Amino acid sequence: MKSKICILMLMLCRCAFSQGSTVLPNGNSTLSATFGSERVRVQFHTSTVDAISPASANRKFAQCTYSRSPCSLTGSIEIFWGAYEVFIPRSAYADLGDISTAHLTMSGNVIVLTIQGGDASESYIAKLRFNKQRVLSRQIYSSDDLIHPLEVSQYYITTTN
């Protein structure tokens, strides 16, 4: 009995500190992780559309990878570091569709949100690097080559005089 309780406690601890999650194709999904004393939470807001139906034959959905039907569109992604919301430009996620999973890792004082989406030849991996204030960069990789990014975006703070 004592060993069953220990195993159950270990399983509960692993779930509480889970750093990876499935993203629902339609609805709201939350991913959270604790790094030391810092808690990071990511909220995905998605919806589906039947992109291959005759009714939408003349419409093109930029987010759709057309690898699954219905297609899952990303409405928004919100990042919270503790009680503070991290600024995430819409361009960091606006073209990410058919998201299936996401996970968080820490590298120095930067968190990396890794998002996997698409399927088969249309699959991709997006890595959003951020700190407590803002998203710093985004890299898009083919799931076939995780070493050479297909696209790299850097985000800077600009001021006007």
C-alpha positions in Angstrom: 0.0 0.0 0.0 2.8 2.4 0.9 4.5 1.9 -2.5 1.2 2.6 -4.3 0.9 5.8 -2.5 4.4 6.8 -3.3 3.9 6.0 -7.0 0.6 8.0 -7.0 2.4 11.0 -5.4 5.2 10.8 -8.0 2.7 10.8 -10.8 0.8 13.8 -9.3 4.1 15.7 -9.0 5.0 15.0 -12.6 1.6 16.2 -13.8 1.8 19.4 -11.7 5.2 20.3 -13.2 4.4 19.2 -16.7 6.2 21.2 -19.3 4.4 19.8 -22.4 0.8 19.7 -23.5 -1.5 18.9 -26.3 -3.2 21.9 -28.0 -6.9 21.5 -28.7 -7.8 22.2 -32.3 -10.9 24.1 -31.2 -11.1 25.9 -27.9 -8.7 27.0 -25.2 -5.6 25.1 -24.1 -3.3 26.0 -21.3 0.3 25.0 -20.9 2.2 25.8 -17.7 5.6 25.1 -16.2 7.6 26.1 -13.2 11.3 27.0 -13.6 12.8 27.5 -10.1 10.5 29.9 -8.5 9.2 31.3 -11.8 5.8 30.1 -13.1 5.1 30.5 -16.9 1.7 29.9 -18.4 0.8 29.9 -22.1 -2.8 30.1 -23.3 -3.8 29.0 -26.9 -7.1 30.1 -28.4 -8.0 28.1 -31.5 -10.9 27.4 -33.8 -11.6 25.1 -36.6 -12.8 25.7 -40.2 -13.6 23.1 -42.9 -11.1 24.5 -45.4 -11.8 21.9 -48.1 -15.6 22.0 -48.1 -17.3 23.2 -51.3 -18.6 26.3 -49.4 -15.1 27.5 -48.8 -13.6 26.4 -52.1 -12.9 30.0 -53.1 -11.4 31.0 -49.7 -7.8 30.4 -48.8 -6.8 30.1 -45.1 -3.2 31.1 -44.6 -2.9 29.2 -41.4 -4.1 25.9 -42.8 -1.5 23.3 -43.7 -4.2 21.3 -45.4 -2.8 18.3 -43.7 -5.9 17.7 -41.7 -9.6 18.5 -41.9 -11.0 20.5 -40.3 -8.2 22.9 -40.2 -7.3 24.5 -36.8 -6.7 28.2 -36.8 -4.8 30.0 -34.1 -6.8 33.0 -32.8 -4.2 34.1 -30.2 -1.5 33.0 -27.9 -1.0 34.7 -24.5 2.1 34.2 -22.4 2.2 35.0 -18.7 5.4 35.0 -16.6 4.2 35.0 -13.0 1.5 37.7 -12.7 2.7 39.6 -15.8 1.7 39.2 -19.4 4.6 38.9 -21.8 4.2 41.0 -25.0 3.8 38.7 -28.0 3.4 40.3 -31.4 0.7 38.9 -33.6 3.3 38.1 -36.3 4.9 35.6 -33.9 1.9 33.2 -34.1 -0.6 34.5 -36.8 0.5 32.0 -39.5 0.8 29.0 -37.2 -2.0 26.6 -38.0 -2.9 23.0 -37.1 -1.0 23.2 -33.9 -0.9 19.8 -32.1 1.5 20.1 -29.2 3.6 22.7 -27.3 6.2 22.6 -24.6 8.3 25.0 -22.6 12.0 24.8 -21.8 14.5 27.2 -20.2 17.8 28.3 -21.6 19.6 30.7 -19.3 17.2 33.5 -18.5 15.1 32.9 -21.6 12.2 30.6 -22.0 11.6 28.7 -25.3 8.1 27.9 -26.3 8.3 25.0 -28.9 5.1 24.5 -31.0 4.6 21.6 -33.3 2.0 21.7 -36.0 0.9 20.3 -39.4 1.3 16.7 -40.4 3.6 14.7 -42.6 5.2 16.8 -45.3 3.4 19.9 -44.0 4.7 19.6 -40.4 6.7 22.3 -38.8 8.2 23.3 -35.5 8.2 26.9 -34.3 10.4 28.1 -31.4 9.5 31.4 -29.7 12.2 32.7 -27.4 11.0 35.2 -24.7 11.9 36.8 -21.4 9.8 38.4 -18.8 9.0 41.4 -21.0 8.6 40.3 -24.6 9.2 37.7 -27.3 12.8 38.0 -28.6 12.7 35.8 -31.6 10.9 33.1 -33.6 12.5 30.3 -35.6 10.5 28.0 -38.0 11.9 24.6 -38.7 10.9 21.7 -41.0 10.2 18.7 -38.8 12.8 16.9 -41.1 15.6 19.3 -40.2 15.8 20.7 -36.7 19.3 22.2 -37.2 18.7 24.7 -40.0 15.8 27.1 -39.6 13.6 27.9 -42.6 12.8 31.3 -41.2 14.2 33.5 -38.4 12.4 36.6 -37.1 14.0 38.9 -34.5 11.9 41.3 -32.4 13.3 44.6 -31.2 12.1 47.4 -29.0 11.9 50.6 -31.0 11.3 54.1 -29.7 10.4 57.3 -31.4 11.8 60.7 -30.6 
